[in-house]
């Protein structure tokens, strides 16, 4: 982990990738604390040790210069999201069945990422799988609006089980010991289960309360989630009418994050291809309209997880102003 942290300190590493690795390592420390704790059951300790080794090994691929930047970013994002479940995994109140699914998702998902070197050919499964992890760990019971660990709702556990199946199939396809015939079958099955998983994600997200944040904060969270999960080329092309001319002429390497400036604009931070860090103010209305074109409603939950709720909330605010943000309100539950 120390070597990985040193590697991402290089100036050529995008701020987003660097932050993703740092957050992943912070999550791994939760597992390390549990491993050293006297009260941790032996079986869980062994599982956590295997998990730490697997994730650390996967992160090493994340700073392999032979891996294309966009594939490296996807790998780091999936690692970050899956390791975010470590707090639930280590929580003694988490039901054993749910914990088992989560451990498998982390282990199998990271193994598949490592073996495929984060190949974007698996983006269709990896991104929704990581969104499941985000949804599961951020889930609140629609009955009590409290996080349910001791007695999770059926929808939460069913999503974890389906995501476990997807991670298992993708791992099998990327295992060199799997025959070509078995790989073909596992790929077909993975696509069917991924479609089912996406449907379950939509159902679970629909039961969650919309955020209470004001427009500026909701737009910030929504924008950051999209910056985190969307291919940089798509962002550069989709936002070129809004970005400063110098950004377009130099080329944007990384749309890193945004910061609210009231309810009218966001300060967008970016790294250009010459590794210069810069920022500019973007009007919220114009930016969100463009982002809604880049990421349609059908992919919102599967790509953003719980972040999708903030995009829907932002769209609801803009709708009140007579502005339409693509199809983001289609399944939001907003009146």
C-alpha positions, -999 to +999 in steps of 0.1 A: +000+000+000+029+023+008+044+017-026+011+025-043+007+057-024+042+068-034+035+059-070+003+081-073+022+111-059+037+115-094+027+148-111+014+129-141-012+111-120-046+128-123-060+143-091-090+121-094-070+089-096-048+100-067-078+107-045-094+074-055-063+055-044-060+074-011-096+068-003-092+031-011-062+028+012-081+046+039-108+020+036-083-008+038-070+005+071-105-004+085-098-040+076-063-038+091-077-026+124-103-054+124-076-079+116-055-069+146-085-066+170-088-094+196-126-098+192-125-105+154-135-141+146-108-162+131-127-168+098-134-131+093-098-123+100-086-147+073-111-133+049-100-097+056-064-106+051-071-122+017-092-091+009-064-066+018-039-086-003-062-088-033-071-051-033-035-040-028-025-062-057-052-047-079-042-012-070-007-020-083-022-024-117-037+011-112-003+027-115+010+005-143+020+028-171+011+002-197-026+005-187-044+032-207-054+062-185-092+058-190-090+021-181-068+029-151-093+055-139-122+029-142-102+004-122-094+028-094-130+039-092-143+004-090-117-004-063-127+027-043-164+019-045-161-018-036-138-011-007-163+014+007-182-016+019-154-025+043-171-006+072-202-028+068-181-060+064-163-053+096-194-041+115-204-070+139-241-060+134-240-068+097-258-101+090-235-130+080-252-136+047-249-100+036-213-098+048-205-129+028-219-113-004-200-081+002-167-100+008-172-120-024-180-088-044-147-072-032-126-103-037-140-114-071-145-080-085-109-070-077-095-102-090-113-097-123-101-061-125-065-072-119-066-100-145-082-078-171-060-048-163-091-027-160-101-033-196-130-011-206-145-041-224-159-050-190-171-015-182-207-027-188-204-050-158-178-034-136-194+001-133-229-012-123-213-037-100-194-009-082-226+012-081-243-017-063-216-015-036-223+022-033-260+017-031-258-012-006-235+007+019-255+039+015-289+022+018-316+034+042-347+014+050-378+031+034-397+021+065-375+038+091-351+059+069-323+044+091-294+024+078-304-012+083-275-035+093-290-059+118-321-067+097-317-054+061-347-051+038-351-078+013-343-055-016-309-046-002-299-083+003-313-093-031-292-067-048-261-079-029-268-115-039-272-106-076-241-084-076-222-114-060-233-135-090-222-109-115-188-106-098-184-144-098-192-147-135-169-118-145-141-133-124-146-167-142-144-152-176-111-134-168-096-166-153-071-181-178-080-215-165-116-212-178-122-229-212-134-208-241-168-225-241-172-218-204-161-182-209-187-177-236-214-191-213-203-170-183-202-139-204-238-145-216-249-152-180-231-121-167-249-099-192-283-113-181-275-109-144-261-074-150-294-064-166-313-079-136-289-061-112-295-027-130-333-032-125-328-040-088-306-009-085-334+013-100-359-003-076-338+002-045-329+038-055-365+046-060-373+038-024-347+063-010-356+098+000-344+126-022-316+147-007-325+178+012-295+199-001-301+232-018-295+235-056-259+245-054-248+216-031-270+190-050-255+201-083-219+199-069-225+163-056-241+153-089-214+168-110-186+153-090-202+118-093-203+122-131-168+135-133-157+105-112-174+079-134-175+092-170-148+087-196-128+119-199-131+119-237-169+120-234-167+148-209-143+169-230-165+165-261-198+171-243-186+201-224-164+218-251-191+245-257-188+255-221-151+251-213-127+280-217-110+282-251-076+276-235-089+243-220-101+231-254-069+241-272-046+225-246-069+195-239-084+185-206-068+155-189-091+153-159-123+170-149-116+166-113-143+181-091-166+210-086-173+233-057-206+252-052-207+290-056-242+296-044-272+283-064-261+297-098-226+285-105-200+258-098-162+263-097-149+234-118-114+222-111-095+204-139-061+192-149-050+200-185-029+176-206+002+196-198-005+187-162-014+222-153-041+225-126-068+251-134-104+261-126-132+281-140-168+291-131-196+272-149-233+282-148-252+254-131-281+254-156-259+251-187-236+226-171-263+202-159-281+203-193-249+192-209-242+165-183-277+152-188-269+148-225-237+129-217-253+106-191-289+097-199-314+087-172-312+050-182-276+049-171-278+073-142-282+048-113-260+021-128-231+046-133-235+068-102-251+047-075-264+069-047-250+100-066-279+096-090-303+109-063-284+142-063-287+145-101-324+138-099-327+164-071-308+190-092-331+182-122-362+187-099-349+222-089-342+231-125-377+218-135-392+243-111-373+270-130-387+258-163-354+241-173-353+204-184-323+183-176-326+156-202-347+126-189-332+127-154-367+130-137-381+100-155-379+076-126-370+100-097-404+099-079-405+137-079-439+152-084 
